[in-house]
Amino acid sequence: MIKPGELIAVYWTDITSHDDISFHEARGCKPAPVLSVGFVVCVNDSYLNIVSSMFGDDGNDNQLRNVLSIPIAVIRKIRKYQEVDNEISLSKTR
């Protein structure tokens, strides 16, 4: 279970869009795999919100930059970052 404030890597699938291509080319279009890294803002049954930058250090009313809202249905995997002996490592959570 992930919690607000945790640093995570989210592997998810996004839509793609292509303009002015042939029918034959369109059959080869696929969704795009994406890796996003950020701090958990909130998570529920429908979506996960993460943020890549927070300005301020009081932990209460920080200014956020680059907030992503990712639908749960498109998430393939989530990994938590954990600090171990002053090193950052990834651990599987989903």
C-alpha positions in Angstrom: 0.0 0.0 0.0 1.4 3.4 -1.0 0.9 6.5 1.2 1.0 10.2 0.6 4.6 11.5 0.7 6.3 8.3 -0.5 8.6 8.5 -3.4 7.6 6.0 -6.1 8.2 5.0 -9.7 5.0 4.4 -11.7 5.0 2.3 -14.8 1.9 3.0 -16.8 0.4 3.1 -20.3 -0.6 6.4 -22.1 -2.5 7.0 -25.2 -0.8 8.0 -28.4 -2.1 10.2 -31.2 -1.0 10.4 -34.8 -2.1 12.9 -37.5 -2.2 12.5 -41.3 -1.2 8.8 -41.6 -2.6 6.1 -43.8 -5.0 3.4 -42.8 -2.2 0.8 -43.1 0.1 2.9 -40.8 -2.8 3.4 -38.3 -3.1 -0.3 -37.7 0.4 -0.2 -36.2 -0.3 2.5 -33.7 0.0 1.4 -30.1 -0.3 3.0 -26.6 3.0 4.2 -25.1 4.7 2.7 -22.1 5.6 5.5 -19.6 7.8 5.6 -16.4 7.0 8.5 -14.0 8.7 9.2 -10.7 7.4 11.4 -8.0 6.0 11.8 -4.5 2.5 10.5 -3.8 -0.1 13.2 -3.3 -3.1 11.0 -3.0 -4.4 7.7 -4.2 -7.9 6.2 -4.4 -9.8 3.5 -6.4 -9.9 5.6 -9.5 -6.5 7.5 -9.8 -3.1 8.2 -8.3 -1.7 11.7 -8.1 2.1 12.2 -7.9 4.2 15.4 -7.9 7.8 15.7 -9.1 8.7 19.0 -7.3 7.6 20.6 -4.1 8.7 24.1 -3.0 8.8 24.7 0.7 9.8 22.5 3.6 7.1 22.9 6.2 5.2 19.9 4.9 1.8 21.6 5.1 1.1 24.1 2.3 4.0 23.6 -0.1 3.8 24.8 -3.7 3.6 21.8 -6.1 5.0 21.6 -9.7 4.2 19.0 -12.3 1.4 17.0 -10.7 0.3 13.9 -12.7 -3.1 12.3 -12.2 -2.8 8.7 -13.5 -5.9 6.5 -13.8 -5.5 3.3 -11.8 -6.7 1.2 -14.8 -3.6 2.1 -16.8 -1.0 1.5 -14.1 1.1 -1.6 -14.8 3.5 -1.5 -11.8 4.4 0.7 -8.9 7.8 0.5 -7.1 8.6 2.4 -3.9 12.0 4.1 -3.3 13.5 3.2 0.0 16.5 4.7 1.7 18.9 2.0 2.9 22.3 2.9 4.4 22.1 6.3 2.7 21.5 4.7 -0.7 18.3 4.9 -2.8 16.9 1.5 -3.9 13.7 0.3 -5.5 11.4 -2.2 -4.0 8.3 -3.8 -5.6 4.9 -2.9 -4.2 2.5 -3.9 -6.9 
